[in-house]
Structures are given as structure tokens and as C-alpha cells.
């Protein structure tokens, strides 16, 4: 087969223990990126919604919105055009290693390869406009560089992340803090429900939702955040 132009390179995220390898490294190839909306009760309230356990809802980002940030380094997040209100959202990210459809919640964690920490950067002004007009959120969520991500930590090394602090600071000042145990829909429940809507496959990433404290960032801001057991993520807004 011949292409009319060279295909884009595959998006891949290094595995945590191999990030310092000088030559070859094991990487997780990204297929799709799913995100869960309003999955912490306090965040649902701050966004003006009732946090009762309604069915989860999802949106997507393109795979090439993922930007890998190596541990001990500071990545760059270019402030997007056509927006003047961009918010940070720190999240636990699930990496799917085994696919399936209509997965039972009791078996869902068997499909997890590992976990990472990521930022769901959001054009809040464009999202508010889309909500008001009943339009999709694509422009608000799926823009370039909107998913900074740390390395993926295999379950075989860190176990399943079902509790532990999740936090974020901007300029050294804490803005977000909660515990992964406060997810309205757990990782297993989220995988099970999502698999009734899409056939999941190896390479899928699931951003599981953000806690309260989302707020705007400005050029020059240093964003730092993390989840217990998964290290920290550092990104500069440029």
C-alpha cells in the first residue's frame, strides 16, 4: 500500500520504569481518549449541577491531544487561540490493556494495563457557549495540547489506584485536592458503563474526572499536580 503522504506518527506514552532508558523504551500506543464528565460530587456542585448518581456521560479528545511530560521535567502548554478562559482539571487516567464490550463491573479492572496522571485542559468560555447553544463540546475539550500526560504505571507495579490524594497547585498555591475514593463512578463502574457504548480496545485512555477547584490559568503559570503513587506532573502555560 502506498500513501499519498506519510502517515502521522503513532501517539505513544512511555511506561514509567522505562522513562530513563537511553535507547529503546517500552511505550503504550494511544488509540482513543475518553473522558468522564462531573465525576466528583463537589466538582459537579461547583459547575452548577446536582451530584446525585445519574448515569455517567463522556466526551472525547483526539489521540494527538496527548502530550507526554517526562518525570522531573516541565512540559509546555501553549495557551490556545480563540479563548480567554482556559481551566485546569487534574485527573487520574486509566490505560486499557485488554478490550471488550459489555464488560461486567466485577471483571472491569482485569482490563486495566495501568494508570497515569493527566490534565484535561478546557476552554471554559467555549464550553459555556456550547452548553448555552446546545452544541457539542469538541472545541472546548479536544484542541491541540489539551491532554498533558505523565508516564503510565503498570498495575503489575502499582496495583489498582482506588484511593489516594489527587491534587493540583498553580504557582505553588493549592487549588484542587480530593481523594480518588471520592469518584462518583469508580474506575470499574466507568469501564463497565463505557463498554456498553463503545467496544474498548488496548490503547484506550480514560480520564476519570476532576475534583473541585478548577480555575483559570494565565500565560506564565506553573501547573503542578499528582495522584498518590503516580508521581507528579509539571506544566508551564506559554
N, C-alpha and C positions, 0 to 999 in steps of 0.2 A: 504494500500500500504506500502511495506517495501522498504527502500533504501539500497543499498549496502554499503553506508557510509552516515554519517549525512550531510544533505544539508548545504551549506554555509548560514550564517545568512543573512537576508534581509538587504540591504543598506537603511538607513533612516536618514533624516536630521531633527533636531528639529525645531519646529515653534518658531519664535522669542520671543513671550511673555512668552513662557514656558521653556526657556532655564535654568532658575534658580530654577525650580521645584526640590524639594529634592527627590521625589519618581517617580510617573508616570508623563510622559510628552507626549504631542501630537507631533507626528512626521509625516513627509512626506516621504512615501516609494518611493524610486527611481526605475523607470522602465528602461528607456533608457536615454542616454545623447547624444544630438545632438549639434553640434557647427557650427556656420556660419563663413565662411572664408572671410577675407578682407571686412569688413562691415563698415569701416570708411575710407573716401577718402584719408586722409593724410597717414594712415597706408598702404593702397594699393600702394600709391606712394613710400613709403619707402621700400616696398618689390618689387619694380620694375614693377608695374602693372598700367594700366590706370584705374582711379577710376570711369569711366562712369558707368551708371546704367545698367550693364549687369545682367542677371538673377543670383540670389544668388546661392552659392554652399555650400555643407555641408560635414562634416565628423563626425565621432562618437568616443566616448570614452566608455569603458565598465562601467557599473554602479559602480563596485567596485574600479574604479579610483577615485571616490569621497571620500574625506577625510574631515570630519566635523571639523571646528575650532570654538570653542565657543567664544563669545564676551568677551573681556578683557583678553584673553589668547593668547599665541603664539604657533601656530602649528609647526610641523616639516615637511620639505620636503626633503626626502633623495635624494641626488644627484644621478641620475641614472647611471648605468654602461653602457659601450659601447658608451659613449658620452662625448664630451669635450666642447660643446657649447649649453648650455641649457638657454632658454629665458623665461622671464615672460610675461604674457599677461593678464591684468586686464579686467574683463568683467561683464556686467550686465547679470544676469541669470534669465530666466523666468521659473516658475514652472507651469506645466499644471495640471489643476484640473478637466477638462471635455474634453473627447476625441472627435474625429470626423475626417472625411475625406472630402477633397474638401471644406474646411471651407472658407466662404467669408470673405474678409478682414474687412468688416463692422461689422461682428459678432465675429471676432477672439479674441478680448480682453475678451469676455464673457467666454472664455475657460481657462483664466489665474487664477490660485489659488493665486499666489503671486510672489515675486521677492527676489533675493538674490544677493550677490556679490561673484564672484569666480575667480580663476586663471586658465587659460589654459596654463599649463607649457608645453614647447615644446622643444624637442631635435632638435635644428635648423640644426645641421650638418647632422643628419639622414634625416631630411626633405629635405634639399638641395640635398642630394644624391638620394633620392626617386624621386624628381622632375626631376633631370637630366636623370634618367633611366626610367622615365615614370611609376614608381611603386606607389602603394598606400602609404598613409601617416601613416598607423597604428602604426608602430614602433616609429614614431616621436611624435604622439599625444596620443596614447592610453595606455601608460605604467603605471605601478603602481604609485599611489600617485599623478597622473598628474592633478587632479582637486580639489585642496583645496577649500572649500566652507563654507561660513558663514550660519547663520540660515535663514530660509525662512520667509519673512514678508508677511502676507496675504494682498490681495488687500483690504479687508474689513477694514484694519487698516491704510495702507499707500497709498491707491489709486493706480493708474497706473503711473509707472515711465516713463514719456515721455520726461522729460528734467531734467537737474541737472548735476553737475560736476561728472566726473569719473576720478580718479587719482591713481597714484602709486609712491611710493618712495622706494629706496633701500639705506639702511644706512643713512636715513634722507635726501637724495638728490632726488628731484623730477625728474622722468623720463617720466611719462605719465600724460597727462592732456588733457581732452576734455570735451564735453558735450554730454549726451545721445541723445539730439536732433540732433546730427550730424550723427547718424546712416544713412547709405545709404538706407537700407531697415529697416523700422520701425518694432517694435515688432509685430504689427498686420499684416503687409505685410509678415514678416518672417513666422509667424504661418500659414498664408493662403497658402503660397508657399510650405512650408514643408509638409503640409497636403495633397498636391497633389502627393507627393512622398511616404508618409507613412501614415497609419492610426494612428493618435496621440491618446494617452490614458492617463488617470490620472497617475501621477508618472513620466511623461517625463520631463526632464530638457532641456532647450535650452540656450546655451551660445551664446550671440548675437553678438560677435565680439569685437575686441580690438582697441583702438585708437593708434596713432603713439607713438613712443618712446620705442618700445620693444627692449630689450637688454639682454646681457648675465648676469647670476648670478654665484657666486662662493660659495663654502662651507663657512659658517660663515655669509653670508649676511642676513640681516633682511629685508624682504619684507613687506611693509605696503601699503594698498590701500583701496579704498572705492568708494561708489556712494552716492551722497546726499540723505538722507532719509533712508539709509540702513546700516548706521554704517561703521565700518572699519574691515578689515581682516589683520591679522598679522601672518607671516610665516617665520620661520628661515630655511635656507638651511643648511643641515647637511650631 
